[in-house]
Amino acid sequence: MNTKINTASDTPNANDSVFVIEQLKYQATVGGKAGRFVDMVWDTEPMKNGAPRKELVLGVELEERDDSGQPFQVRQAFNFLPRGRGKTEFKKQMESFFGAPLTPAQLAGFSKASIVGKPVIVNYKTDHLGHVVFDKFTPVMPTQPPAA
């Protein structure tokens, strides 16, 4: 999802001194979309119902642009709570991206610097209900895994 922020002077109510955030939804289609990793952050804010959250979120800026020329940004979250499958799914996605199995030492040393700025293809597929959903990350070109 891409977020466009307008200052109050850009809005019809120019007397208000607030920012207006307009959500621009990215409509994914089946196939690969070129981009680059731009962020890797932990989201630990509790959910609306008060339940705990521990998600690792990877952000990708796509080459595809919106009507104003801004690149779309998409995010993929991995649930790292004890009952979540996020660790396994994250490892699977990074092995898909790097094209090789990752050792426990490589995973332990994984950091923002290991991925941010690297080109990537974000692949989408159709699920069993016919919805377009995230499938996997693949490299634009062969990419070296992080050092152990």
NORHU-V143016 format. One record per pair of residues at least 12 apart in sequence whose C-alpha atoms are under 10 Angstrom apart, sorted by sequence separation. I is the first residue (numbers start at 1). J is the second residue. If there is no record, write none. Layout:
[[I	J] [I	J]]
This chain:
[[6	18] [7	19] [8	20] [42	54] [43	55] [44	56] [60	72] [61	73] [62	74] [77	89] [78	90] [91	103] [122	134] [123	135] [124	136] [6	19] [7	20] [42	55] [43	56] [60	73] [61	74] [77	90] [91	104] [94	107] [122	135] [123	136] [124	137] [5	19] [6	20] [7	21] [41	55] [42	56] [43	57] [59	73] [60	74] [61	75] [76	90] [122	136] [123	137] [5	20] [6	21] [41	56] [42	57] [59	74] [60	75] [121	136] [122	137] [123	138] [4	20] [5	21] [6	22] [40	56] [41	57] [42	58] [58	74] [59	75] [60	76] [91	107] [121	137] [122	138] [4	21] [5	22] [40	57] [41	58] [58	75] [59	76] [90	107] [120	137] [121	138] [122	139] [3	21] [4	22] [5	23] [39	57] [40	58] [41	59] [57	75] [58	76] [59	77] [97	115] [120	138] [121	139] [122	140] [3	22] [4	23] [39	58] [40	59] [57	76] [58	77] [119	138] [120	139] [121	140] [2	22] [3	23] [4	24] [38	58] [39	59] [40	60] [56	76] [57	77] [58	78] [87	107] [119	139] [120	140] [121	141] [2	23] [3	24] [37	58] [38	59] [39	60] [55	76] [56	77] [57	78] [94	115] [118	139] [119	140] [120	141] [1	23] [2	24] [3	25] [37	59] [38	60] [39	61] [55	77] [56	78] [57	79] [118	140] [119	141] [1	24] [2	25] [36	59] [37	60] [38	61] [54	77] [55	78] [56	79] [97	120] [118	141] [120	143] [1	25] [2	26] [36	60] [37	61] [38	62] [54	78] [55	79] [56	80] [97	121] [119	143] [1	26] [35	60] [36	61] [37	62] [54	79] [55	80] [97	122] [118	143] [1	27] [34	60] [35	61] [36	62] [53	79] [54	80] [55	81] [34	61] [35	62] [36	63] [53	80] [54	81] [33	61] [34	62] [35	63] [53	81] [54	82] [115	143] [33	62] [34	63] [35	64] [52	81] [55	84] [33	63] [34	64] [54	84] [56	86] [114	144] [115	145] [33	64] [55	86] [56	87] [114	145] [115	146] [54	86] [55	87] [58	90] [114	146] [57	90] [113	146] [114	147] [43	77] [56	90] [38	73] [40	75] [42	77] [43	78] [110	145] [111	146] [35	71] [37	73] [38	74] [39	75] [40	76] [41	77] [42	78] [43	79] [110	146] [35	72] [36	73] [37	74] [38	75] [40	77] [109	146] [110	147] [26	64] [35	73] [37	75] [42	80] [107	145] [109	147] [110	148] [26	65] [35	74] [97	136] [98	137] [99	138] [106	145] [107	146] [109	148] [26	66] [96	136] [97	137] [98	138] [99	139] [106	146] [107	147] [108	148] [25	66] [96	137] [97	138] [98	139] [105	146] [106	147] [107	148] [24	66] [93	135] [94	136] [95	137] [96	138] [97	139] [103	145] [105	147] [106	148] [93	136] [94	137] [95	138] [96	139] [97	140] [98	141] [99	142] [100	143] [102	145] [103	146] [105	148] [92	136] [93	137] [94	138] [97	141] [98	142] [99	143] [100	144] [101	145] [102	146] [103	147] [104	148] [27	72] [92	137] [93	138] [94	139] [97	142] [98	143] [99	144] [100	145] [102	147] [103	148] [26	72] [28	74] [76	122] [97	143] [98	144] [99	145] [102	148] [25	72] [26	73] [89	136] [97	144] [98	145] [24	72] [25	73] [26	74] [74	122] [97	145] [98	146] [24	73] [25	74] [95	145] [94	145] [58	112] [60	116] [61	117] [58	115] [59	116] [60	117] [62	119] [1	59] [58	116] [60	118] [61	119] [62	120] [76	134] [1	60] [2	61] [60	119] [61	120] [62	121] [75	134] [1	61] [2	62] [60	120] [62	122] [76	136] [60	121] [61	122] [76	137] [60	122] [2	65] [2	66] [4	68] [4	70] [3	70] [2	70] [2	71] [3	72] [1	71] [2	72] [3	73] [41	111] [1	72] [2	73] [40	111] [41	112] [1	73] [2	74] [40	112] [1	74] [2	75] [39	112] [40	113] [1	75] [38	112] [39	113] [40	114] [37	112] [40	115] [39	115] [40	116] [38	115] [39	116] [37	115] [38	116] [39	117] [36	115] [37	116] [38	117] [36	116] [37	117] [38	118] [36	117] [37	118] [38	119] [35	117] [36	118] [37	119] [35	118] [36	119] [37	120] [35	119] [36	120] [37	121] [34	119] [35	120] [36	121] [37	122] [34	120] [35	121] [36	122] [33	120] [34	121] [35	122] [32	120] [33	121] [34	122] [32	121] [33	122] [34	123] [31	121] [32	122] [33	123] [31	122] [32	123] [33	124] [31	123] [32	124] [30	123] [31	124] [32	125] [29	123] [30	124] [31	125] [28	123] [29	124] [30	125] [31	126] [28	124] [29	125] [30	126] [28	125] [29	126] [30	131] [31	132] [29	131] [30	132] [32	134] [28	131] [29	132] [30	133] [31	134] [32	135] [36	139] [28	132] [29	133] [30	134] [31	135] [32	136] [33	137] [34	138] [35	139] [36	140] [27	132] [28	133] [29	134] [30	135] [32	137] [33	138] [34	139] [35	140] [28	134] [32	138] [34	140]]
